[in-house]
Amino acid sequence: MAKTELTRLTLAEARDGLRDKNFTATELTKAHLAAIDAGNAALNAYLLVTGEQALAMAQLSDNRLQKGEGRGLDGIPLGIKDLFCTKGVRTTACSKILDDFKPTYESTVSQNLFDAGAVMLGKLNCDEFAMGSSNETSAFGPVVNPWRRRGKDGKLSADKLVPGGSSGGSSSAVAANLCLGATATDTGGSIRQPAALTGTVGIKPTYGRCSRWGVVAFASSLDQAGPIAKTVRDSAILLRHMASYDAKDSTSVDAPVPDYEADVGRSIKGLRIGVPKEYRVDGMSKEAEELWQQGIAWMRAAGATIHDISLPHTKYALPAYYIVAPAECSSNLARYDGVRYGLRVPGKDLIDQYENTRAAGFGKEVKRRILIGTYVLSAGYYDAYYLKAQQVRTLIKRDFDEAWSKVDVVLTPTTPSPAFGFGEKSGDPVAMYLEDIFTVTVNMAGLPGISVPAGLSSQATPLGLQLIGKPFDEGTLFRTAQVIEDAAGRFTPGERWWG
């Protein structure tokens, strides 16, 4: 099988091909390394390619597969978001302040994947400390979306589009066939939003389903790891291996991890689908609204029942999120002081060193959020802002709790509009924050949510639909998401302009 054909496989197809000995893990890994070598310069999805390590891991997989001792992900080449600590491999969270930091430990999620036989191709670009919705804030430069707008004449535009954020490197690499799947993190939509903008599938599991140990923290009560993949089945396979109970993470939930792949393809007949009226917001494109209606029709055709519901505190979710998240970020990022690891910019005394290091090491968006967070936590403002935002968060969760007595799954658009060009929104922080308007409620309530490609915009770029589920009911999301994938089909960038 040709190298380009190997990279076009889904993860499930590659897994089955390896087991049937149609090709080897080494051949599969070499094909992806060649694709990265040809295309990464144009996309900037990978910060670091671990070629030698990948081939060594692939050889171990080949040895096991040859003996009939293959593991669940043996030989599957994955990209690892640079927020996950990787033992002995540079981990920067795409910030200058971590400099050449090489952890002496492995994150629980990546260790779980490697224990299952997965191969690490390299570290993927992301917004600095996961703070962004377009992957324009990385200290290593922006990631480029492999999709391009198509004009009325049918020709591709030369304008580069953002891949979404913060997991833009993950979504771009998967969409461009530079890996079979990727790890990602979601604090306010950073798995689902980039998945929607690149025509990939991304699931943010229930808070506590995947360990946060070894994942560089942004906002500890909101962060959750999950996969970005080519298909619903692929994402189910990856989540099964990423998720686990972890005693090292105090927020990890001790609950069995189901075989999510078994849920893919199961009927949704009789399932109750909720459609919240509050998600019809100003600024949502006509295309997103039409796609939403199409999704409702697909659900009904598959035997589900449709129910109008109300989530009245949705309108407060975004402002509350942008109080809670910066507050937690300002606390978490206080540890980067230039003393123990990472960048150090000397000063005339210790305080001067702190100030110099943080001024040089943090980017503009990170500084903005630290300042906002420090302000809302300061004396005299804590009760007025942070405490109030936490109360709103409780009300948002209560809205969902009440909805679950009437419905099993909630269906919404993932984003208000398709992928946008570089610089179109980055100059206006509020416009950028509004990109997360449909996704932040899921994090605030600790719920699982999945984005599935469902259609194309008038300019032939992807649009996604989001499904929100009950706590720890990811299986139902995979069932329902497969209905959308079956109805809509898969979406690929088409013309390979990136090399």
LUMMAR-771536 format. One record per residue (C-alpha): x, y, z. Coordinates in Angstrom, 1 decimal, padded with zeros to 4 digits. Example, Ala and Ser with C-alpha at 12.3 -4.5 7.8 and 13.67 -1.06 7.14 Angstrom:
BEGIN
x,y,z
012.3,-004.5,007.8
013.7,-001.1,007.1
END
This chain:
BEGIN
x,y,z
000.0,000.0,000.0
001.4,003.4,-001.0
002.4,005.8,001.8
-000.3,008.4,000.8
-002.9,005.7,001.0
-001.7,004.6,004.5
-002.1,008.2,005.8
-005.7,008.4,004.4
-006.8,005.5,006.6
-009.0,006.0,009.6
-007.6,004.8,012.9
-010.0,001.9,013.0
-009.0,000.9,009.4
-005.3,001.1,010.3
-005.8,-000.9,013.5
-007.5,-003.7,011.5
-004.9,-003.6,008.7
-002.1,-004.0,011.3
-003.9,-007.0,012.9
-004.4,-008.5,009.4
-000.7,-007.9,008.6
-001.6,-005.9,005.5
001.3,-003.5,006.5
003.5,-003.1,009.5
003.6,-000.5,012.2
006.9,000.7,010.9
005.5,001.2,007.4
002.6,003.1,008.8
004.8,005.3,011.0
007.2,006.0,008.1
004.3,007.1,005.9
003.1,009.6,008.5
006.6,010.9,009.1
007.0,011.4,005.4
003.6,013.3,005.3
004.8,015.5,008.2
008.1,016.2,006.4
006.2,017.2,003.3
003.4,019.3,004.8
004.3,020.6,008.2
006.3,023.6,007.0
003.1,025.0,005.5
000.8,024.1,008.4
003.0,024.5,011.5
001.0,021.8,013.3
004.0,020.0,014.8
006.5,021.9,017.0
008.7,018.9,017.4
008.9,015.6,015.4
010.2,012.6,017.4
011.0,010.5,014.4
013.6,008.1,016.0
011.5,007.6,019.0
008.4,006.9,016.8
010.2,004.3,014.8
011.5,002.6,017.9
008.0,002.5,019.3
006.7,001.2,016.0
009.2,-001.6,016.0
008.1,-002.7,019.5
004.5,-002.8,018.2
005.6,-004.9,015.2
007.3,-007.4,017.6
004.1,-007.7,019.6
001.8,-007.9,016.6
004.1,-010.6,015.1
003.7,-012.7,018.2
000.0,-012.2,018.3
000.3,-010.1,021.5
-001.0,-006.8,020.1
-002.5,-004.2,022.3
-005.5,-002.0,021.7
-003.5,000.8,019.9
-000.4,-001.1,018.8
001.3,000.7,015.9
-001.2,003.7,015.8
000.7,006.9,015.1
-000.6,009.9,017.2
000.3,013.5,017.7
000.5,014.8,021.3
-000.6,018.3,022.1
002.3,020.3,023.7
000.2,020.7,026.9
000.8,017.1,027.8
004.1,016.4,029.6
006.2,013.8,027.8
009.1,012.2,029.6
012.4,013.5,028.3
010.7,015.3,025.4
010.5,019.1,025.4
007.2,020.4,026.7
006.5,024.1,026.5
002.7,024.7,026.5
003.7,026.8,023.4
005.1,029.5,025.7
008.6,031.1,025.9
008.5,030.9,029.7
008.9,027.1,029.7
011.9,027.4,027.3
013.6,024.0,026.9
011.7,022.2,029.7
012.0,018.4,029.5
009.8,016.7,032.0
011.1,013.7,034.0
007.6,012.2,034.0
004.8,011.3,031.6
001.3,012.6,031.8
-001.2,009.9,032.7
-003.2,010.3,029.5
-000.2,009.9,027.2
001.2,007.1,029.3
-002.2,005.3,028.9
-001.9,005.6,025.2
001.7,004.4,025.0
000.8,001.5,027.3
-001.8,000.5,024.7
000.9,000.5,022.0
000.4,004.0,020.4
003.3,005.6,018.6
004.2,009.3,019.3
005.0,011.2,016.1
005.7,014.4,017.9
004.4,017.4,019.9
001.6,019.5,018.4
001.3,023.3,018.4
-001.4,025.0,020.4
-002.4,028.4,021.8
-000.1,029.5,024.6
-001.2,027.7,027.8
-004.3,026.8,025.8
-005.5,030.4,025.9
-007.1,031.2,022.6
-009.7,030.2,020.0
-007.7,030.4,016.8
-004.2,029.1,017.6
-002.7,032.5,016.9
-001.3,033.0,020.4
001.4,030.3,020.3
005.0,031.5,020.9
006.0,029.3,017.9
003.7,030.9,015.4
000.1,030.2,014.3
-001.2,026.9,013.0
-002.8,026.9,009.5
-006.0,025.2,008.7
-005.6,022.7,005.8
-009.0,023.9,004.5
-009.3,027.0,002.4
-012.3,029.0,001.3
-013.6,028.3,-002.2
-015.0,031.2,-004.3
-018.0,031.3,-006.5
-015.8,030.4,-009.4
-014.9,027.1,-007.6
-011.2,028.1,-007.1
-009.5,027.9,-003.7
-008.6,031.2,-002.1
-005.0,031.9,-001.1
-006.2,033.3,002.2
-005.0,031.2,005.1
-007.7,030.2,007.7
-007.3,029.5,011.4
-007.8,025.9,012.6
-009.5,026.9,015.8
-008.0,026.8,019.2
-006.5,026.0,021.5
-006.0,022.6,020.0
-005.4,023.9,016.5
-002.3,021.8,016.0
-004.2,018.7,016.9
-007.2,019.5,014.6
-005.0,020.6,011.7
-002.7,017.5,011.9
-005.7,015.1,011.9
-007.5,016.9,009.1
-004.3,017.0,007.0
-003.5,013.3,007.6
-000.4,014.0,009.5
-001.5,011.6,012.2
-004.3,009.1,012.8
-005.5,010.9,015.9
-004.3,013.4,018.5
-004.6,014.3,022.1
-006.2,017.7,022.9
-007.6,019.6,025.9
-010.8,021.5,026.3
-011.3,024.4,028.9
-014.1,026.3,027.2
-014.4,024.5,023.8
-010.8,023.9,022.8
-011.5,020.4,021.5
-014.9,020.9,019.9
-014.3,024.3,018.3
-011.2,023.4,016.4
-012.8,020.1,015.4
-015.7,022.0,013.9
-013.5,024.3,011.9
-011.4,021.5,010.4
-014.0,018.8,009.6
-012.8,016.5,012.4
-014.5,014.8,015.4
-013.6,016.1,018.8
-015.0,015.0,022.2
-014.6,016.7,025.5
-015.4,014.0,028.1
-017.1,014.5,031.5
-014.9,016.4,033.9
-012.9,013.8,035.8
-013.1,011.1,033.1
-009.5,011.7,032.0
-006.7,012.4,034.4
-005.3,016.0,034.4
-002.1,014.8,036.0
000.9,015.8,033.9
-001.2,018.2,031.7
-000.1,021.8,032.0
-002.9,023.6,033.8
-004.9,026.6,032.5
-008.1,026.5,034.7
-008.1,023.5,036.9
-011.9,023.2,037.4
-012.6,023.4,033.7
-009.7,021.7,031.9
-010.3,018.2,030.5
-008.4,016.0,028.1
-009.9,014.3,025.1
-009.2,013.2,021.5
-009.5,014.7,018.1
-009.9,012.1,015.3
-011.1,011.5,011.8
-014.3,009.7,012.7
-016.7,009.1,015.5
-015.5,005.5,015.8
-011.9,006.7,016.0
-012.7,009.1,018.7
-014.5,006.4,020.7
-011.4,004.1,020.4
-009.0,006.8,021.6
-011.2,008.0,024.5
-011.4,004.4,025.8
-007.7,004.3,026.1
-007.1,007.8,027.3
-009.6,007.6,030.2
-008.8,006.1,033.5
-009.0,006.6,037.2
-005.9,008.2,038.6
-005.1,008.5,042.3
-002.6,011.2,041.4
-005.4,013.5,040.3
-007.8,014.5,043.1
-010.5,015.4,040.5
-010.3,012.0,038.8
-013.5,010.0,039.1
-013.2,006.3,040.1
-015.6,004.8,037.6
-015.3,002.0,035.0
-014.4,003.1,031.5
-016.9,001.5,029.0
-016.0,000.1,025.6
-017.2,003.2,023.8
-016.6,001.6,020.4
-019.5,-000.8,021.1
-021.9,002.2,021.3
-021.0,003.4,017.8
-023.7,002.3,015.4
-026.3,001.5,018.0
-029.9,002.7,017.3
-031.1,006.0,018.8
-034.7,005.1,018.3
-036.7,006.6,021.2
-033.9,008.8,022.3
-035.0,012.3,023.5
-033.1,015.1,021.8
-033.3,018.6,023.4
-033.1,021.8,021.4
-032.4,024.8,023.6
-034.0,028.1,022.4
-031.3,030.2,024.1
-028.7,028.9,021.6
-030.3,031.0,018.9
-028.1,034.0,019.5
-027.2,037.2,017.7
-024.2,036.7,015.4
-025.0,033.1,014.5
-024.7,032.7,010.8
-027.7,031.6,008.7
-025.7,028.6,007.6
-025.3,027.4,011.2
-029.0,027.8,011.8
-029.9,025.8,008.7
-027.4,023.1,009.6
-029.0,022.9,013.1
-032.4,022.3,011.5
-030.9,019.7,009.3
-029.4,018.0,012.3
-032.9,018.0,013.9
-034.3,016.3,010.8
-031.6,013.6,010.9
-032.4,012.9,014.5
-036.1,012.6,013.8
-035.4,010.4,010.8
-033.3,008.0,013.0
-036.2,007.5,015.4
-035.4,010.1,018.1
-038.0,012.5,019.4
-037.3,016.2,019.4
-038.1,018.4,022.4
-037.8,022.2,022.8
-036.0,023.0,026.1
-034.9,026.1,028.0
-031.5,026.7,029.5
-032.2,030.2,030.8
-028.8,031.0,032.3
-027.0,030.3,029.0
-026.7,034.0,028.3
-024.5,034.5,031.4
-022.2,031.5,030.6
-019.6,033.4,028.6
-019.1,036.4,030.9
-019.0,034.0,033.9
-016.5,031.7,032.1
-014.2,034.7,031.4
-014.1,035.4,035.1
-013.6,031.9,036.4
-011.1,030.8,033.8
-008.7,033.9,034.1
-009.0,033.7,037.9
-007.8,030.1,037.9
-005.2,030.9,035.3
-003.7,033.7,037.3
-003.3,031.3,040.2
-001.9,028.4,038.2
000.6,030.5,036.3
002.1,032.0,039.4
004.4,029.0,039.5
006.4,030.3,036.5
008.9,032.5,038.1
012.2,031.7,036.5
013.6,030.0,039.6
013.1,026.3,039.3
012.7,025.6,035.5
012.1,027.2,032.2
013.1,030.8,031.1
015.1,032.9,033.5
015.8,036.6,032.9
018.2,037.9,035.6
017.4,041.1,037.5
019.0,043.2,040.3
017.1,041.2,042.9
014.6,038.4,043.1
011.5,040.5,042.5
013.2,042.1,039.5
014.0,038.6,038.2
010.4,037.6,038.6
009.1,040.6,036.7
011.7,040.4,033.9
011.1,036.6,033.4
007.3,036.9,033.3
007.4,040.0,031.1
009.6,038.2,028.5
008.1,034.7,028.9
004.3,035.3,028.7
002.5,036.4,025.5
-000.1,039.1,025.2
-003.2,037.0,025.6
-001.8,035.2,028.6
-000.8,038.5,030.3
-004.3,039.8,029.6
-005.9,036.8,031.3
-003.5,036.9,034.3
-004.4,040.6,034.8
-008.1,039.9,034.6
-007.8,037.0,036.9
-005.7,038.8,039.5
-008.2,041.7,039.4
-011.3,039.5,040.0
-009.6,037.7,042.9
-008.3,040.8,044.6
-009.7,042.2,047.8
-012.9,044.1,047.3
-013.6,042.4,044.0
-013.7,038.7,044.9
-017.3,038.8,046.0
-018.5,041.1,043.2
-017.0,039.1,040.4
-015.5,035.7,041.2
-018.0,034.6,043.8
-020.9,035.8,041.6
-019.5,033.9,038.6
-019.3,030.7,040.6
-023.0,031.2,041.6
-023.9,031.6,038.0
-022.0,028.4,037.2
-024.2,026.6,039.7
-027.3,027.9,038.0
-026.0,026.8,034.6
-025.4,023.3,036.0
-028.9,023.3,037.5
-030.4,024.2,034.1
-028.9,021.1,032.7
-029.9,019.0,035.7
-033.5,020.0,035.1
-033.3,019.4,031.3
-032.1,015.8,031.9
-035.5,014.9,033.3
-036.9,015.7,029.8
-034.2,014.8,027.4
-031.2,012.4,026.9
-029.0,014.6,024.7
-028.9,018.3,023.7
-028.2,019.3,020.1
-026.7,022.6,019.2
-024.3,024.2,016.6
-020.7,023.9,017.7
-019.6,027.4,016.5
-021.5,030.5,015.3
-019.6,030.6,012.0
-017.1,028.6,010.0
-013.3,029.1,010.0
-012.1,032.7,009.7
-008.9,034.2,008.4
-005.8,035.2,010.4
-006.2,038.6,012.0
-009.9,038.8,011.3
-010.8,038.5,015.0
-007.5,038.5,016.9
-007.5,042.3,017.2
-010.9,042.2,019.0
-010.7,040.0,022.2
-014.5,040.1,022.7
-015.2,038.9,019.1
-012.7,036.1,019.7
-014.2,035.1,023.0
-017.6,034.9,021.3
-016.3,032.0,019.3
-016.8,029.8,022.4
-020.4,030.9,023.0
-021.9,027.5,022.3
-019.2,025.4,024.0
-018.4,027.1,027.4
-021.6,025.9,029.1
-020.4,022.3,028.8
-017.2,023.1,030.8
-019.0,025.2,033.3
-021.4,022.3,034.1
-018.7,019.6,033.8
-020.6,017.7,031.1
-019.4,015.7,028.0
-019.8,017.3,024.6
-018.8,016.1,021.1
-018.5,018.0,017.8
-019.2,016.2,014.6
-018.7,017.5,011.0
-022.2,018.0,009.5
-021.9,020.2,006.5
-020.0,022.8,004.5
-020.4,026.6,004.4
-021.2,028.5,001.2
-017.4,028.8,000.8
-016.9,025.1,001.2
-015.4,025.1,004.7
-016.6,022.8,007.5
-019.4,023.3,009.9
-020.1,021.2,013.0
-022.9,020.1,015.2
-022.5,019.7,018.9
-024.1,017.1,021.1
-024.2,017.5,024.9
-024.7,014.6,027.2
-025.4,013.6,030.8
-022.4,013.2,033.1
-020.4,010.1,032.2
-022.8,009.2,029.4
-020.3,009.5,026.6
-021.6,006.3,025.1
-024.9,007.9,024.2
-023.0,010.8,022.6
-021.1,008.4,020.3
-024.4,006.6,019.4
-026.0,009.9,018.4
-022.9,011.4,016.7
-022.7,008.4,014.4
-026.2,009.2,013.1
-024.9,012.6,012.1
-021.7,011.2,010.5
-023.8,008.6,008.6
-026.2,011.2,007.3
-023.7,013.9,006.5
-020.7,011.8,005.4
-017.1,012.6,006.0
-015.4,015.9,005.0
-011.8,016.2,003.8
-009.9,019.3,002.6
-009.8,018.0,-000.9
-006.9,019.6,-002.8
-003.7,019.0,-000.9
-002.0,022.4,-001.3
000.3,022.1,001.8
002.7,019.6,000.2
END
